Amino acid sequence: MLVTAILKRTFCTVLIFYLFSTANSVNAQEQDWGALISGTYDAGYDSYWLWDSTRSVVFENDTMVRPILVTLWYPAKKSPQSSVMSTGEYFEIESKKNGLEKISLAYRNYNLDALTYGLLGKEAHELDETEREIFKAYLRQPTFVMKDAPIVKNDFPVIIYHQGFGASFEDNSILAQFLARNGYIVLGSSFFAENLEDMGVDGRNQSVKDIALLIEHAANLPSADTSKVALVGHSGGAQACILAKSGNIDSVQLVVAIETTQEIFGIADTRWKDFTEPVLKSRRAFNVPLLALTTHLASFQLYDYLTHSDRYYITFPQSLNHNEFVSQGIDAGFLDRKIHGESSTLYDQQDLVNYTKVNQYILAFLNWKLGNDSSAANLFKEDSYSLNMDFETPLVTQLTKGTTNVEPYNFHSSLPITPKQTWQLARSNHPDSLVFALEYFFPRQEKNPVFNDIFAFSLISQLLEEGDTTLSKRLFQFYKSRQIPISERFISIGRFSVLMGRQNYAVKCIENLLILEPNNETAKSLLKELRNE
C-alpha cells in the first residue's frame, strides 16, 4: 500500500509538472466577470515566504521552523515593467531560499492538485486528454491582475482572506482583485496545520496565529493602514476568521463569513464542536460587526449568541451551491459546460449574478464599516422574500447588539415564513403553531427553504438533541407525508459521515432516524454495519 501511494503521488507530481509547464503563455479570458473587474485602481499581485520562528511544522518527518506563504493583492498602477499575469503564475511560489525548495515545491503541487479537483472534480492523473487541454488553457488565461506593478501611495484598509478546507490558496481570486481595485490591500496565506502531511489549511488555532502574524506583517507594507483591518473567509476559512476574533485579536474591526456550512445546522450538531464551542465560550470577545453570507437554508443559531456584535445575515437561493460562493466554483461550472460542449444557460448565468451580488455586498459592507460610506448602508436594510414567493432573491436580516432573534412570524402577514422564524416557532410554547404553519404553507410555497430535506434534517436533529421527541416525530411525519426525502437525508448524511471519519456521528444519525422511523430496514442494516454487529 505504501509503495502504491508513493508511486501514485510521484505520478501525480510528474503530471502536474507537465500540465503546469506547458501552460506558460497567456490565452484570452473566457469567463465574463462583468462588474467584478471594475474599480478605481488596477490590481497588482505578489507572493513571497516568511518564517515564524516561534512555531514549527513537521514536513517529511522533519521538524522545521514554520514557513508562511504571503499572497498579496493591492491597488496598483501600471508601469513599463508591469504585465498581466496568467492564472498559472499564481502558482509560481517555489523558493530556493533558506531551505524552502522542497516545501514550496510540494505546496505548489498540492495547490495545483486542489485546483484540478476543485475545477474538474478529478485528480490530475484521472483527467482525459480533453480535460487536460482545458485545464492547461485555464492556466494560460489572464487574471485581470498585474505583476511587478507599483502600489498606489495611499492609506488602504487591510483585508486578511482565508480559503476553505481542501481549497487552493487563490480559490477566490476574483474577490481579492475586486477588493484591490476598490482600495483594499488583501493578504492571504497557506494557513498550514502543524503537520504538513497533506498541506491543507488548519482552520483552527494555527490559522488564528497566522492571521495575527499577517496583520503584524501588514504594518510593514507600504500604503497599508492597519488601524482598519477586516477578516474575510470561506467555509473552514470563515470559521477560522470567527475563531480569530473570538480569540481577542483586537485589531480586527469586522468579520465577513462566507458559507461556513455550520449556519444551516443547530449548535448541538457535534460535527462543528471544535468551532462552535470555542466561539460560544469566548463570545463576549466577538464585539465587531459580522456579515454572514450563505443560502436560504440557514438559521444562524451560533451567530445569534454573538450579542456584542451587530450581525447582518444575507441568504441566497439554494441554487448557489457551497463552492459557487467563491470564484473557483463559478469557473468550475463554466469549464463543465465547456467540456460537455454546452452553452451558458439561464441557471448558470444566475449563479454568476448571485456570486457578483455576494462580492458587491462584501465591498459595500467594508466601505460602510471601514470607510464610513453611509450610502453603502442602504444595501443592508432588512427586507423579505419577494412577494411573488419565488425565493430567488437575497434576503437581508439584521440583529443589533443585545438581540438574539428576529421578530416572530406574523400569521396575518402575506409574506412567507423564514427558516429562522421556523426555528423560533419550534422552540416556542406553541409547537402546534409551527405544524399549522407548515401545513398551511406547503402547497403554496413548495420552494420555501423550510421544505428542503437538509433544513428538515437540521431542525429535527436539533430538537432530538434538545429532548423534544414528540415535536420531532410530528415534524418527521409531516415531511414524510409531503414526499420530502427526510429518511434518505438521514441515511446519506450518516454514510457521508463515515467517509469523513466521523463514525460516532454516523451512528448517532442513524439512531435518531430509528427513533423517528423504527421500521426503517435500511437504517437497521446500516446501524448493524456501523456497530460491526
N, C-alpha and C positions, 0 to 999 in steps of 0.2 A: 504493500500500500504506500509506504513512504517513497519507494523508488518511483512508483507511478505518479505520485503527487509532484515529485521533483521534476520528472520528465514533462509532465503537463505544464508546470509553471515555466520551465525553460522554453517549451514550445510557444506558450503564450507570449513570453517576453520577446522571443525572436520575431513572432508575427506582429506584435505591437510595434517593434522597431521598424519592420518593413512598412506597415501602414503609415507610421509617423514620418519615416524618412522619405517616402515617395509623395508626401503631401506638403512640399515646401514652397510651392508657388501659390499665387492668390487668384481665386476664381471670383466671379460676381456673387454678391449676396442674393440668395433666392428668396428667403423669408422677408416679407414686408412688415417691418415693425412700426411703421407709421409714426405716431406722436412720441414714441419711446426713444427716438433718435434725435429729438429736438431739445434745445435748451440755450442758455446764454453763452455757454462756452463749448469748446471742443473737449473731448475726453482723452486723457493720457493714461498710460499704464506702465507699471514697473513691478518687478518681483525680485526678492533677494532673501538671504537667510540670516538669521540672528541666532545667538545662543542664550540659553537661560542657565547660568552656572549654578543656580540654587536647586535645580531639579535634574533628574536623569531619566533616561529611557533604556529599554532593553531592545537591542537590534541584533539579530542573528546570534543570539545567546551572549552578546557582549553588552556590558553596561557603559553608557556614554553620556556626556552632558547633553541636555535636551536641546535639539535643534528646533528653530521656529521659522517656518516659511512665512514671509510677509508678502501679501499681494496688495497692490495699491492702485486704485483708480483715483484720478484727480482732475480738477478743472485745468485745461491746458490751452496753450496757444501754439499754432503751427510755426515751424521753423524750417530752414533749409535741411536740417539734419533729421527731422521727424518723418515718419512714414506710417502708413496704415498697417496695422497688424493683421495677420491671418489668425483664424481660430487656433490652428496648430501651435502658433507661437506662444499661446498661454502656457503650454506645457514644456517650454524650454527653461526648465528650472534646475538643470544639473549644475553642480558646482564642484570644483576640484579643490576648493579652499578648505583648510582646517579639517581634513578628513571627512568631508561631506560627499565624496564622489559616489560611494555605494548607496548611501541612504537617499541622496537626492535622485539618483537614477531609479532606485526602487520606488520612490514616491511618484516619480513621473509615470512609471509603468502602471502603478496602482490607479492613478487618476485616468489614464487613457483607457484602462480596462473598465473602470467605473463609468466613464463616458460612453464606451461602446455598449455596455449593458443598459445604461440609462436611456440611450437613444434608440437602440435596436432590440433590447430585451435579450441579448445573447452575449456570451463571452467572445473575445476576438477569434479564438480558434473555431468557433461554431459558425462564423459568417460564411455565406456562399459568395461567389465571385461578384454578383450584382451588389450585394450588401457591402462588400469590401470597397468597391469602386465608389459607392455612395458615401461611405464613411470617409474615404480619402478626400472626396470632393468637399465634404463638410469641413474637414480640417483646413482646406485651402481657402475657404470663403473668408471675406474680410469681417472685422469685428466692430466697425464704427469707432475703433479706439486707436490712438496713435502711440507708437513707441518713440522714445528719445525726444519727447516734446517737453519744453519747459513748462513748469507750473505757473499759473497766473498768480501774481502777487496780490494777496488779499488776506482776510481772516475768514477761513471757511470752517464751518462746523465739521466734526469728525463722526463718522459712522463706522462701527465695527460690525461686519457681516459674518455670520456663522452658518455654513452649509449644514445640510442634514446628514443623518446616518447613511452610510453607503454611497454618498454623493461625491463627485469630483469637486474640487475647490472653486471652480468657476461656474457652478450649476445655475447661478442666477446673474450671469454677467451682464445681461441686458438691463436689469435693475441697477447694478453697480455703475455702469456707464451713464445711465439715465440720471442718476443722482449726481454723478460727477459733472455732467453737462449743466446741471442746475445749481451748482455752487456748493457741493459737498465733497469732502475727502473720505474715501471709503477704503477701509483696511480689512483684509481677511487673512486667514492662516490655514495651516494644516490641522491644528487642534488635535494633535496626536493623543492617544491613550499612553499609559506608561509602558506598555508592552507593544512593540510595533510589529507584531506577528502578521496582522492584516493591514495595518496602516490607516484604518478608518478613524473617524473622529471619535473623541472620547465622549463629548456631550455632557460631562458631569464635572467633577472637581478640577481635572486638568484643563478643561476648556475654560472654566471660570478663571483660573490663574493665567491662562494665555490671554484672555480678554483684558485682564488687568495689565499685563505686560504690554499689549498693543496700545492701550491708552497711554501708558507711560512713554512708550516709544514715539507715539504721535506728537508728544510735546516737543520733540526734536526736529519735526518735519517743518519745512518752510510753508507758510500760509495756513498752518493747522491751528485752529482755535479750540484748545482742549477745555475751555470753560463751557463749551457746548458739545456734549457727547451723547450719542444715541446708540442703542444696540438693536440690530435687526437680524432675525434668523428664521430659517425654515425648518419645520419638522423637529428633529432632535436638536438642531441648532437654535431653534426658537426656545426649546426647553432650557438649553444652556444659557441663553440670554436672560430668561426669567430667574434662573438659579443665581446668575451673576449679580443681578440687582438685589435679590433676596439675601445675597451674601455680603451686603454692605459695601459695594463699590460706589462710594459717594459721588464720584464724578459723573456718573450716568444720570442723564436728565429725562430720558424717556426710553421706552422699550416697544418695539414692533415685533409681534409674534405671528408668524405666518404658518398656519396649519400645523400645530404640534401633533395633531390627531387625538390628543387627550381631551380636547374641548368637547368632543362628541360623547364622551363616556363619564360616568359618575366617579367621584373621588374614591369610592370604595373599590374600584377596579384595580387589582393589585399589579397589573401589567406596568403601571407607571408609578409605583410607590416610591422608587428611588428618585423620582421627580416631584411628585405631589407632597410627600411627607416633609422633605426639607423646606419646600416653599411654604407650606402651612405653618411649620414650626417658626419660620422667620418672616411671616407675612407683614409684620409691622415695619420691617426694613424696606418693603416694596412701597415706596411713597412717591412714585413718579407716574406720569400718565402712561397708560398702556393702550396700544392699538392692537387688537386681535382680529385676524382675517382668516376665515375658514368657510365651510359650507353651511347651508341652511340647517343641517342636522345638529349643529352644536347647541349645547345648553350652558357651557362656560361655568360649570359649577366651581371649579378651582378658583377661577378669577373673581367670582362673586365674593370670596373671602378676603380679597385684597382691598379692604375698605379704607386704606390710607392712600388709595390711588383713584384718580379719575380714569374710568375704563370705557373704551369705545369698542363695541363689538360690531364687526361688519361681516355679514354672511352672504355667500354667493350660491347660485344653483349647483345641485349635486353633479351636473354635467361637467363642471370644472373639477377634475379629479386632483388628488393629492399632489402629484408631480407637476400638474399644469399651473400650480401657483408659482413655479419658477420657470425661467425661460427655456431651460433644457427640456422640460416636459412639453412645452409648446413646439420646440424643434422636433421632438420625438414623433409627435403627431404628423408634422409636416413630412418627415422622412418616411414614415409608414405609408402615407398616401403616395409618395414618390415611388417607393418600392413596388407598390401594387398598381402603379400606373393610374392612380385616381386623381381627379381634380379636387380642389378645395370645395367642401360642402358648407351649407349654412351653419351646420353644427360646429364644424371646425373653425369657421370664421367667428362664431360667437365665443368660443374658448379664447381666441386671441383678443376679442373685445373685452372679455372679463379679465384676462390677465393684464391688459392695459389699464383697466379700472383699478385693479389691485395696486399697481405701481403708482397711479395717479393719487389714490388715497394715501399711500405711504408718503409721497412727496408733499402733499398738502398738509399732512399731519406734522411732518418735520418743519415745514415752513411756518406753520401756526405756532408750534410749541417751542421751536428753537429760534425761528426767525421773526417771531412776533407779527406774522402776517395775519391780521384779524379776518381778512376776507376769506382765507382758507377755511375758517371755522364753519362757513356756510355748508360745506360739503358734509359736515358731521351732525347736522340736525337730525333728530330722530324721525324716522319715517316708518311706514308699514308696507307690507306686501302690496303690490299694485292691486287696485280694486277689481281688476279682471281675474285676479287669483291665479295667474299663470306661474307664479313662484320663479320667474326667470329674471327678476331684478334684485339687486343687492338690498339687504335690509340693514339699517343702522340702528343700533341700540346703545344707549349711554347709561352708565351707572356712575353717579358722582360719589365723591368721598363720603364714607359713612353709610352708604346704602348697600344692601346685599341682594336685592332682587328687583325685577321690573314690576310695573303695575300689573295686578292680576287681570285675567281676561274678563272683559265686559261682555256678558251674554246678550246684551242689547245692541252690540256693535255688529256692523255688516262685514267687518274685517275678519280674516281667518285667525285661528289660534296659532301661536308660535310654539316651537319646541320648549322655550324657556317657560312659557305660561303653562304648558302641559306638565312639565316637571313640578311647577308650583302647585297646580291642582292636585297632583299625585300626593303631595306632602301636606295638603290641607286637611281640615277636619270634614271635608265633604267629597270623599272619593267618588260618590255617585255622580257628582257634577262632571268629573272627568270622563267617566264612562258615557254619560249622556252626551257630552260634547263630541266625543269621538264618533258615537253612533249617528249624531246629527250631521257632522261634517263629512263623513266618509263618502257618501255618494256624490256630494257636491264638490269635494276638494281632494280627489284621489292623488293629485300631485303634491299635496301638502307633505312636507318632510316628516310630520308626525305619523304618517302611514308608511314610512320606509322601514324595511326589516332591520336595518342596522340601528335606527333610532329605537325601534321596539325592543331589540335585544338589550340596548343600553339601559333603557328605562326599567324593564322588567328585572334585569340582573341587579341593578342598584336596589330596587325595592326588596328583592330577596335578601340581599346583604343586610338591609335595614330591618329585616324580620317581618316584613308585611307580605306574608304568603297569600293571604286572602285576595288582596288587590292584584298581586302578581298573577294569580290564576285567572282572575276576571279579565285582565288585560290580555293575557295569553290567549284565552278563548275568543276574545273579540278579534284579535288579529288573525287567528286561525280561521274563524268563520268568514273573514273577508278575503280569503285566499292569499294572505300576505305570508311569505315563506319564513315564518319565525322559527319553526323547528329546524329547518335546514340551515338557518343562520347560526343557531347554537352549535350544530354539528360542524359546520365549516370553520367557525372560529376555534372550536376545540381542536380540530385537525391541524389548522394553521399554527396553533399554539405549540403543538408537538414539534412541528418543523422548526419553530423559533426557539426550541429548547425550554419551553415553559410547561413542563409536564404537569406540575401541580395545578396550574391554572386550567389546563385542558380537562383534568379530572373534575375540578370544581364546576366547570362549564357544563359538562355532560351530566353531572349530578343534579345541577339546577334544572336542566331540561327534564330529567326524570321526576323531579318534584312536580313539575308542571304537566307532564305527559307520561305517566308511569308505564304505559304500554307501548312506548316507542321502541320497537325492536332494534332499530339501527343504533339508538343511543345505548341500549343494554349491551349490544355486541361490542360497541366501541369502548364502553367503560370496562368491560372484561379485558379487552386488549390493553387498555392503558394501565390496568392494575396487574397485568401479567397473570390473570387467572386462567 
